[in-house]
Amino acid sequence: MRVYVPLTLPGLAEAHKTGELGTGPFVAYAVTPALREWYLSDDIEELEYAALNRAALASLRLLAAGQDAPRRRVVVAVDVPDGAAAAGPDRGLDPTALGEVRVTGTVALARAAAVHVDSDDAEEDVTAAAGALAAADDGDDDAQVVVDGAEDHELLWYATQEIPNLVGLGG
C-alpha cells in the first residue's frame, strides 16, 4: 500500500539520519474507502493525488505547530505492506480525516518511492498559510483563502537519492 507521510525538512533530515520514517504508530495518508467515496473517482492517480494533498495539508499543520522549520511542506511517498496501515474506524467518514491512516511498525526510509517538497518560491505563501491555519479551522473565510494559496503550489517530486541535498547534507 502506498502511503504519504507528512513531514517538515527537519523531520526529513531526522529520517535520513536514522534511516526510519517512524517506528509506529504514526499518521500518514492513503487511498482509503472514505477517500474514494468522498472524491467519487475510480482513477487511482486522482485518488493518490488527493491523498498526497491531504498529507501536504498535514505537513502545513506541522509547520504551523513548529516555528523553527523552513516553510516548505514535505511529503514522503512510501510503500508499506498491506495491513501495516489502516484507517481509524471512528474517523473514517470525518471530512477532516479523509485518507488518514495509522501506520504500525517500523518503516525504513529506504522503502520510500519519492519525496515531494515545496519549491523555494512557495515559502512566502506557505508561511502565510501556516499563520492563518488556526483561523481557517475556526471558519474564517479570509484565512481559508490564505491557506488555499499554499495549496496552489504543486509539490515538486524528488528521488530519494536527492534527500541529502534537500536537507542540506549534500555536497
N, C-alpha and C positions, 0 to 999 in steps of 0.2 A: 504494500500500500504506500502510495506517495503521500507524505505529509509535508506541511510548510511550517517551519519553526520560526517564530518571530524573535529577533534579537536586536541588539544595538551593535555598533562597531566594537566597543569594549567587550561585549558578550561574545562576539565572533573571535576576538583576539584570545579570550579565555578558552574558547572551544578549540582554537588552533593550538594553544599551549598544552591543553590537557588531552587533546585528541578525542574529546567527547562533547556531544551536543547536550547531553544530560544523562542523569542516572535514573530518571523516572521517579514518580510520575511527573510529567510536565505537560504544559498545554501546547498544542500545535493545531493546525487546521488542515482539513482534508475534504474530499468529496464524500459527504455523508448523505444518508437518505433525506434528512431535513433540508440540506442544501439543494439537493436535486429537486425536491418538491417546491422550494421557495423560488428557484430560478426557472422552473418549468422547462428544463432543457435536458436533452439526452446527449448533447455534444460534449464529450469528455474534455476537450480542450477548453471550451467555455466554462465548464464547471471547475476545472483545475485553475483557470484564471480567476474565477470567483473566490476559490479557496486561498489563492495567493494574495488577493486583495484583502481578504479578511485577516490574513496574517500580517499584512502591511499595516492595517489599522491597529492590530495588537502591538506591533513594533512602535507605532506612534504613541501608544499608551505607555510603553516602557520609557520612551524618550520624555514624555510628559512627567513621569514619576522620578526620573533621574536627570538632574541638571548638568552633570559633567560629561555626558556622552555627546559626541558630534551629532548634529541634527541631520542624520541620514537614516532612513528606515532600512532595515536589514531583514531578509527572509532567506532561510536555508531550506532548499528542497531536498528531502532525503527519503529514501525508500526503507520502510521498516517491514518486518514480517507481518502477514495478516494476523490479526489478533493482538498485536502489540499496541494498537491504537483503537480506542473506542469512544464513541460519543456518550456523554453522560445522559442516562435515561431521563433525568429530571430537567435537563436543559435542551433536549433535542429540538423542540419547537420554539424555544425562546429566540426571537429575532436577533438579540444581541449576541447569541452564542451559535449562530448558524455556522456549520462547518467545524466547530470546536471539538477537538478530541483530546483525550488524555493518553499520553504515550507512557507505557510501562517499560521497565528495564533500561539498560544502558544502551545508548545509541552512539556509535562511533562516528566521528566526523568523516571518516573515510567512506562511509556509506552515502554521503551527500552526492547528489547529482549535479547541483548548481547552487550558486549564491546569487541573490537578487538584492541590489543596493541602489539607493537614490544616487543620481549624479550630483556633482558639486552645485550645479545651478538650481537644484531643488531645495538647498539648505534654508534659504530665506522663507519659502512657503512652508516647509516642514517645521521650522522654528515657530512661525506664527500659528500653525495648526496645533502644535503641542501646547502652546499657551492658551488656545481657545477651546481645547477639547472638553474641559470640565463644564464650561458654559454651554457648549453644544449638547453635551449629555443632559443638561438641565433644560433643554428645549429652546435655547436661544438660537433663532434662525440666522442671525448675522454671524454668530460664532460657527454655525454649521457651514456657512458659505466659506469661511476661512479654512475649516477642516477639509472641505471638499477641494480647496485649492491645492492642498498637498496631494490629494488623490489624482489630480490632473497630471501629475508627473509619473511617467512609467518607470518602474524599477528596471535597472539595467541588469543584464544577465552576465554572470562571470563564471568561468570554470573554477573548480575547486583549487586548481594549481595557482590561481591568482589571489588566494586568500592572504598569503604573506604581504603582498603589495597593498591589498585593501586595508589591512590593519597596521600598516606602517613598518612591517618587518622585512619587506623585500629590499633588494639591493640594486 
